[in-house]
């Protein structure tokens, strides 16, 4: 057992990993079986189960023990220019966007046309009642007037770029990584430190092939899955 965190958190972490990897499903082992497996007291097991219940991973049924709840994972089509918010809304769900940071900042990785600065956004995207993704975005600083903080709440950034700044997005180069959640990001996303995240990062270009967005989006691995669509490359005709 790890000594760097409470015993119940270590037990919860182990069970959470088994649930996410689908090694555990349906009824969980009894409290007595979990005590024996982890070598802990019943109170520790109950604290661990209470943690998982608060996260919506398990449910306790009186007289029947605890059961793993089915996880409704959101499918994000990675090659689509539509952001996570629009894709979630297409399923009929309501999306909430909280603006955590907004402002022009020095940015060493800015394209030359940006003049060494960027309009930086940090947004927390939620749906189905829980956090889904944390988004860091850097935009040309000239957009600060067209994209004030108040219009970004619960809105699609790409739609606002099109309607308010008259920017037509053409293409995006993207990279996908599997990364562990670190503080304070883990707290914002409602997961434990070290929990698996899917990181999607890249640069979006407009119709003039100018970079108009640089982004990194960390998705909860237990709530979002990436979907890819391939074609055989044949040209009709």
N, C-alpha and C positions, 0 to 999 in steps of 0.2 A: 504493500500500500504506500501511496505517496504521502510524504510528511509536509508537503508544501501547501496543502489545502485540506479542509475538513474531510473526515472519512466519508460522510454522506455525499459530498461533492464528487469524490473519487468513484464511489459506487454509481452515482447518477451518470457520470461521464462514461463509464464502461457500458452501462445499460443503454445509454443514448446511442453510442456507436453501434451496438448490436441492432438497435431498432432501425437506425439509418441504413445499415447494410442489409437489412431485412433478415438478419439471423434470428431476430425475435419478432414474432407476430402472434396475434390471437392472445390467449391467456398467458400471463407472465408466470414464472415459477413462484411458488408460495413464499411467504416471508421467511419461513424456516429454511427453505432451500436456498434462498438468497443469503441468509445468515451464514449458512455452511459454506457456500461458494466463496464469499468474500471475507469470512472470518471476522464478522462484526456483530454488534448487538442488534436486537430488534428495533430499537429506537433509531439507530443509524439507517437501517433499511427503510423504515417508515419515512424518515426525512428525505431520503433519496427518491422514494416513490412520490412523495408530495411535490418535490421539485419537478419531476417529470410530468406530474399531473398539471402543475401550474403552467408548464410549457405547452400543454395540449397534446402530449405524446401518449399518455396513458390515461385510463379512467378506472376508478375504483367502483366496483359493484358490491353492495352490501352482501356479505356472506359468500361471495364468489371470487374474491381476490381482485387483482388488477388486470386490465386488458390493454393491449396496444391499440391505439386508435389509428385508423387509416389516415395516411398523410396525403392531402390534396396538393400535389406538386404542380406548379405552373410551368408550362412549356414556353420557353422563349426561343423564337426562331432567330438564330444568331446572325444570319446573313441579311435579315430585313433591316432597313434603315429606320423602321418604326421602333421607338424606344419601348422599354419594359412597360411603362404606363399605358400606352396605347394598346399593346398586346394583351395586357390584363383586362382592360376595359372591353376588348372584343369578346371576352368570355362572359360579359355581363356583370362583372364585379366592379365595385367602386374603389377608386385608387385615391389615396391621400399622399400629398407631397409636402413635407416640412422643410423649409429653408433653414439650414443650420449656419450657413455662411454665404455672404454676398459682398463683393467689392473688387475694385481694381488693385492688383498686387504686382510686384516685380515677378517676372517669370523667365528664368534662364532658358527654358526650352521653347520659348515662343518663336514662331516663324519671324523672319526679319521684318515683314510688313507690320507686325504688331508693335514694334518699337520696344521690345524688352519687357512688356507688361501684358497682363491678361485680366479679363473679368473672370474672377474665380467664384464658382458656385459649389456649395456642398449641400446635397439634398438627401433626405431620407424618404424612401418610397415604401409605402405600406399598402396592403390589401388583404382582404379576408380577415381583418382584425389583428394582423401581426406585421412586423417589419419584414420587408422582402429584400431591399437592396439599399446600399449606401453609394451615392454617386458623387464623384469629384469631377468637375468640368472646368475647362479653361477656354474662354472665348475671346475674340478680338476686342480690345478695350473700347473701341468706338461703339460697341453695342450697349454700353452702360445706359444710354438714354432710352433706347428702344426696349430694354429688358430690365426695368426697375424691379426691385425685390418683390413688391406687392403683387405683380402680375404673375409671378412664378409659382405662387402657392397653388397646389392642386391643379397644375396645368402641364401640358406637354411642351417641353422646351423646343422641340423641332417644329411644332405647329406655330409657336410664337416667333421663332426665327423666320418662318415663311410669311406669316401674316403681318408682323410688326416691323421686321427688318428687311423683308422682301428678298430673303436668301433662299435659293433653290438648291437643296442638297442633292448631290449627284452620286457620290460613292463614299465608301468608308473602308479603311484598312483596319483589321481587327486581330487581336491576339487573345487567346484563352489560356488561363492558368488555374491550377488548383492550389489554394493557399490556406494556411490556418488563420483563424480569427485572432487578432491581437487587441489588447486594450488600447484606446477606449472604444474601438470599432465594435468589439464583441458586445459591449454593453448597449451600444446604439441599436445593434441588430437583434438584441435579445437572445444571444447565444453565449455559451461558455467559451472562455479563452481556449484557443486550439481547435475549436469546432471547424469543420471543413467549409470553405467558401469557394465559389466560382468567380474568378476575376475576369472581366471582359474589359479590355482597354484598346484604344485606337485613336485614329484621327479621321475626321469627316471633312470632305471636300465639296465645294460648291460647283456650279456649272462652268466656272472659269478655272477649275482645278486649283483653287486657292484653299488652303487649310482654314476652316471656319470653326472647328471644334476639336479639342483634345480632351479625352475622357478616360476615366477608370471607374468601373462599376463593380462593387463587391456584392455578390448575391448569396443569400443563405442556401447552403447546399442541401438542406432538408426541405426547402420550400420551392426551389426553382431548379428546373433541369433545362439544359440547352438542347435544342433540336436543329439538325442540319438537313437541308434538302439538296439532293444532287440530281443533275440531269445527265443523260448519256453523251451530251456534246454534239449530237447530230443536228445538222441544220436542215430544216424542212425545205423541199423544193428541188 
